[in-house]
C-alpha cells in the first residue's frame, strides 16, 4: 500500500486527485491532507480517506476543523508550521497543489525525505526552479509534472535524448477573452474572467488563463523543469485544448500529446508513474471533432507572455518577483481595485523597479532570498496598484 499526501487537497487539483484515490481506495494509505480555508471539504475528505492528519492553513479556522474531526481519529492542525510538518511525514508520493508561492516551502520540505513530488504548483519552479531541482537531486527524490502541458512534454520525451530537441510548444486555449474586442478588455468583470471555455478550474487559475499569466508561468516552468533554452520554447493558441504540448526534434518530427481537457489524466499519469493505467476520462472521437485550430497569440491581448520572456532572459530572482507581483495584481483585480489589463502593467512596473533597485539578477538564490524578494515584490506591486487605480 502506497503512502500518499495531498498538499492543497481542497482545490480543483486536490479534488481531482482525491477522486482518483477514492476509485482505488485500497491501494493507498493517506497520510496528510491540507487546505486553505474550506474546513468542511477538508474534514469530509480527511474522514472519508482516514487521513492521519488534516491541516488548515488559516489558523483562525483551527477550532472549526478540530470540531469537525472530533471522534474521527484524524488529527487537526493549522498554520505554516503544521503544513511543514505534514509535508515532512514519510510518504511515497506527495501531490503539491497549493496555489501560489506558498507551495514552495512545503514542497522543498517533502523533497528532503526522498519522496516523489507530483508538482502542480508551477510557482515553485518559477520562483526557485534551481533550488527545487537541486533539492530533489541531493535527496534522491523525483519531481513529476502535473500541469497538463508539462505532463505532455514529459510523456513525449520518454525514450528520447533531450539533446535532440529543437523546440517545445505549449498550447493555450486563449481563455475567456480570446475573441473579445481588444479595446474593451480592461472593462471585463471578475465574473466574466472566472469562466473558462474548456477547463473546470478554480477562480484564480481561470483568471490567469484569461490573461495568459498562467501560460507565462508555464513558459518559465518549461525552461526550469526540462533545462532547455528560452528560445526553444514557444506557445500557440489552440482553442479546442485537445493538444496540450508538442516536442519538435532535430529531424523535423513533432511529437504531440493529445487528450481531453481533464486534469485527471496528468494527475493519474503522475500517480501511477512509471506505469500507465486506465483512467476515467473521455476518449476522443476525432471524426466528430473534425478539425483542430491554431493561431499565434496576440502580444497586445496577452502582454504576460512578453513579461515571461523577460523573466527567462533576466534569470536570477526575476521569477520570484514576477510571480509575487502577478499574485498581488490578481488580488487587486478580484477586489475591483484595477482593471483586467492593468494586471500586466502592475507586473511590468514592479519588475522595472525591482530590476533597478533590488538586484534581481545578481543576488544568490536561496529560500531566504526568494522569500525576501517575494515580500518586496508584493510591496512594490501594491505601490503600482495605487498609482494605477481603476
C-alpha positions in Angstrom: 0.0 0.0 0.0 1.4 3.4 -1.0 1.6 6.2 1.5 0.4 9.5 -0.1 -0.3 13.1 1.0 -2.1 15.9 -0.8 -1.0 19.4 -0.2 -3.8 21.6 -1.4 -6.5 19.0 -1.1 -9.5 21.4 -1.3 -8.6 23.0 -4.6 -9.5 21.7 -8.1 -6.3 19.7 -8.5 -6.6 18.3 -5.0 -10.2 17.3 -5.5 -9.4 15.6 -8.8 -6.6 13.7 -7.1 -9.0 12.6 -4.3 -11.5 11.4 -7.0 -8.8 9.1 -8.4 -7.8 7.8 -5.0 -11.4 7.0 -4.0 -11.8 4.8 -7.1 -8.9 2.6 -5.9 -9.1 3.2 -2.2 -7.4 0.0 -1.0 -4.2 0.9 -2.9 -3.4 4.0 -0.8 -2.7 4.9 2.8 -3.5 8.6 3.1 -1.0 10.4 5.4 -1.9 14.1 5.3 -4.4 16.4 3.6 -4.1 20.2 3.7 -6.3 23.0 2.7 -6.6 26.8 2.8 -9.9 27.8 4.3 -12.5 25.2 3.3 -12.9 23.4 6.6 -16.0 21.4 5.6 -14.4 20.0 2.5 -11.1 19.2 4.2 -12.8 17.5 7.1 -15.1 15.4 4.9 -12.2 14.2 2.8 -9.9 13.5 5.7 -12.6 11.4 7.4 -13.5 9.6 4.2 -9.9 8.8 3.4 -8.9 8.1 7.0 -6.0 10.5 6.9 -3.6 10.7 9.7 -3.7 14.5 9.9 -5.6 17.4 8.3 -4.1 20.8 8.2 -5.9 24.1 7.6 -3.5 26.9 6.7 -5.8 29.6 8.1 -5.1 29.4 11.8 -8.4 31.1 12.6 -10.2 28.0 11.3 -8.4 25.6 13.6 -11.3 25.3 16.1 -13.8 24.6 13.4 -11.6 21.9 11.9 -10.9 20.3 15.3 -14.7 20.2 16.0 -15.4 18.7 12.5 -12.9 16.0 13.1 -13.9 15.2 16.6 -14.1 11.4 17.2 -12.8 10.5 13.7 -9.2 9.7 14.7 -7.8 12.3 12.3 -5.5 14.8 14.0 -6.3 18.5 13.3 -3.6 21.1 12.9 -3.3 24.6 11.4 -0.7 27.2 10.3 2.5 27.2 8.3 4.5 25.2 10.9 1.9 22.4 10.8 1.9 22.5 7.0 5.7 21.9 7.0 5.3 19.1 9.5 2.6 17.5 7.3 5.0 17.7 4.3 7.8 16.0 6.3 5.7 13.0 7.2 7.0 9.8 5.5 5.2 9.3 2.2 5.9 7.6 -1.1 4.1 10.2 -3.2 3.0 13.8 -2.4 0.8 16.0 -4.5 2.0 19.6 -4.4 -1.2 21.6 -5.3 -1.1 24.6 -3.0 -1.7 27.7 -5.1 1.0 30.4 -5.3 4.4 30.9 -3.8 3.1 29.4 -0.5 3.5 26.0 -2.0 7.3 26.3 -2.3 8.4 25.7 1.4 6.3 22.5 1.9 7.4 21.2 -1.5 11.0 21.6 -0.6 10.4 20.0 2.8 8.8 17.0 1.1 11.9 16.5 -1.2 14.2 16.4 1.8 12.7 13.0 2.5 13.3 11.5 -0.9 9.7 11.3 -1.9 8.1 11.5 -5.3 6.7 15.0 -5.6 3.8 15.4 -8.1 4.2 19.1 -8.9 1.0 21.1 -9.7 2.4 24.2 -8.0 4.1 25.8 -11.0 5.1 28.8 -8.9 7.7 26.6 -7.2 9.7 26.3 -10.4 9.1 29.9 -11.5 10.3 31.4 -8.2 13.0 28.9 -7.3 13.5 26.3 -10.0 17.2 25.7 -9.4 16.7 25.2 -5.7 13.8 22.8 -6.1 15.5 20.6 -8.8 18.8 20.6 -6.8 17.0 19.6 -3.6 15.4 16.6 -5.5 18.8 15.6 -6.8 20.5 15.9 -3.4 18.0 13.6 -1.7 17.3 11.1 -4.5 13.7 12.4 -4.9 11.8 12.7 -8.1 9.7 15.6 -9.4 6.9 14.7 -11.8 5.0 17.4 -13.7 1.2 17.7 -13.2 0.4 20.7 -15.4 -1.2 19.2 -18.5 1.3 20.8 -20.8 4.4 19.7 -18.9 3.0 16.2 -18.4 2.5 16.1 -22.1 6.1 17.2 -22.7 7.4 14.7 -20.2 5.5 11.8 -21.9 6.6 12.9 -25.4 10.2 12.8 -24.2 10.1 9.2 -22.9 12.9 7.3 -24.6 14.2 10.5 -26.3 17.5 12.4 -25.8 16.9 15.9 -24.7 19.9 17.0 -26.8 17.8 16.1 -30.0 15.0 18.5 -29.0 14.8 21.7 -31.2 11.7 23.2 -29.8 8.9 22.7 -27.3 5.5 24.1 -28.0 2.9 24.5 -25.2 -0.6 25.3 -26.2 -3.1 27.8 -24.7 -6.8 27.9 -25.1 -6.7 31.7 -25.2 -9.0 31.8 -22.2 -12.3 33.6 -21.8 -11.4 36.6 -23.9 -9.6 35.2 -26.9 -12.2 36.8 -29.2 -13.2 39.7 -27.0 -12.8 43.2 -28.5 -9.3 44.3 -27.6 -10.3 47.9 -26.7 -12.8 46.6 -24.2 -10.6 44.2 -22.3 -9.8 46.4 -19.4 -13.6 46.7 -18.6 -14.3 43.0 -18.3 -15.6 41.8 -14.9 -14.2 39.3 -12.5 -17.2 37.1 -13.1 -16.6 37.1 -16.9 -12.9 36.3 -16.3 -13.8 33.4 -14.0 -15.5 31.4 -16.7 -13.2 29.2 -18.8 -14.4 27.9 -22.2 -12.8 24.5 -21.8 -11.5 23.7 -18.4 -13.1 23.4 -15.0 -10.7 25.1 -12.6 -10.5 27.4 -9.6 -11.2 31.1 -9.9 -7.6 32.3 -9.7 -6.2 30.0 -12.3 -9.1 30.6 -14.6 -8.5 34.3 -14.5 -4.8 33.7 -15.1 -5.8 31.7 -18.1 -7.8 34.6 -19.4 -4.9 36.9 -19.1 -2.4 34.2 -20.1 -0.4 34.8 -16.9 -0.9 31.1 -16.4 0.8 30.4 -19.7 3.5 32.9 -18.9 4.3 30.9 -15.7 4.3 27.7 -17.8 6.9 29.1 -20.2 9.3 29.7 -17.3 8.3 26.4 -15.8 9.3 24.6 -19.0 12.7 26.2 -19.0 13.4 25.2 -15.4 12.0 21.7 -15.5 13.4 20.5 -18.8 16.6 22.6 -18.8 16.1 24.0 -22.3 16.9 27.5 -23.6 14.2 30.1 -23.6 14.4 30.5 -27.4 13.4 26.8 -27.7 10.1 27.3 -26.0 7.0 28.5 -28.0 3.3 28.9 -27.2 0.4 28.8 -29.6 -3.3 29.4 -29.2 -5.3 26.2 -29.7 -9.0 26.9 -28.8 -10.0 23.2 -28.6 -7.5 22.4 -25.8 -7.0 18.9 -27.1 -3.3 19.1 -27.9 -1.6 20.0 -24.7 2.0 20.2 -25.9 4.3 19.3 -28.8 8.0 18.5 -28.9 10.0 19.1 -32.0 13.1 17.1 -32.8 16.2 17.7 -34.9 14.8 15.5 -37.7 11.8 17.8 -38.1 9.3 15.5 -36.3 6.7 16.8 -33.9 5.5 14.5 -31.1 2.1 15.8 -29.8 0.3 14.8 -26.6 -3.4 14.7 -27.4 -6.2 14.2 -24.9 -9.4 15.6 -23.4 -9.3 18.7 -21.2 -9.4 16.8 -18.0 -6.7 17.2 -15.3 -7.2 13.7 -14.1 -5.1 12.5 -17.0 -2.0 14.3 -15.9 -2.7 13.6 -12.2 -3.3 9.9 -12.9 -0.2 9.7 -15.0 1.9 11.1 -12.2 0.1 9.0 -9.6 0.7 5.7 -11.4 4.1 6.5 -12.9 6.1 4.6 -14.3 3.0 2.5 -15.1 0.2 3.7 -17.4 -3.2 2.7 -16.1 -6.8 3.1 -17.1 -8.3 6.4 -16.2 -12.0 7.6 -16.0 -11.6 10.3 -18.7 -13.4 10.8 -22.0 -12.0 9.1 -25.1 -11.7 11.4 -28.1 -13.8 10.9 -31.2 -11.5 12.5 -33.8 -14.1 12.2 -36.6 -16.6 14.0 -34.5 -14.0 16.7 -33.6 -13.3 17.2 -37.3 -10.6 19.8 -37.1 -8.1 21.4 -34.8 -7.3 25.1 -34.9 -4.1 27.1 -34.1 -3.2 30.7 -34.2 -0.3 32.9 -32.9 -1.0 34.7 -29.6 -1.7 38.4 -30.0 1.0 40.2 -27.9 -1.3 43.2 -27.4 -4.0 40.9 -25.9 -1.6 38.8 -23.9 1.3 41.1 -22.6 2.0 38.5 -19.9 3.9 36.4 -22.5 6.4 39.1 -23.2 6.9 39.5 -19.5 7.7 35.8 -19.2 10.3 36.2 -21.9 11.9 39.0 -20.0 12.0 36.9 -16.8 13.6 34.0 -18.6 16.3 36.3 -20.1 17.0 38.1 -16.8 17.1 34.9 -14.7 18.1 35.1 -11.1 15.3 36.2 -8.8 13.3 37.8 -11.6 10.9 34.8 -11.4 10.2 35.3 -7.8 9.4 39.0 -8.3 7.3 38.2 -11.4 5.2 35.6 -9.6 4.7 37.7 -6.4 3.7 40.8 -8.5 1.3 38.7 -10.5 -0.4 37.3 -7.4 -0.7 40.8 -5.9 -2.1 42.2 -9.1 -4.6 39.3 -9.4 -5.8 40.0 -5.8 -6.3 43.7 -6.8 -8.3 42.8 -9.9 -10.5 40.4 -7.9 -11.1 43.1 -5.4 -12.0 45.6 -8.1 -9.0 47.9 -7.5 -7.6 47.6 -11.0 -8.9 46.6 -14.4 -8.1 43.4 -16.2 -5.3 44.7 -18.5 -3.9 46.7 -15.5 -2.6 43.4 -14.1 0.2 43.2 -16.7 1.0 46.9 -16.2 1.4 46.4 -12.5 3.7 43.4 -13.0 5.8 45.3 -15.6 6.2 48.4 -13.3 7.2 46.1 -10.4 9.8 44.3 -12.5 11.2 47.7 -13.7 11.5 49.0 -10.2 13.0 45.8 -8.7 15.5 45.2 -11.5 16.8 48.7 -10.9 16.8 48.6 -7.1 16.8 45.1 -5.7 19.5 43.2 -7.7 17.3 40.5 -9.2 20.0 39.2 -11.5 23.0 39.2 -9.1 21.6 38.0 -5.8 22.4 34.5 -4.6 19.3 32.3 -4.9 18.4 30.7 -1.5 15.0 30.0 0.0 15.5 33.1 2.2 16.4 35.4 -0.7 13.4 34.1 -2.8 11.0 34.7 0.1 12.5 38.2 0.7 12.1 39.1 -3.0 8.6 37.7 -2.8 7.8 40.1 0.1 9.4 43.1 -1.6 7.7 42.5 -4.9 4.3 42.4 -3.2 5.1 45.8 -1.6 6.3 47.3 -5.0 3.2 45.9 -6.7 1.0 47.4 -4.1 2.6 50.8 -4.8 2.0 50.3 -8.5 -1.6 49.3 -7.9 -2.2 52.6 -6.0 -0.7 54.5 -8.9 -2.9 52.6 -11.5 -6.3 52.8 -9.8 -9.5 51.8 -11.6 
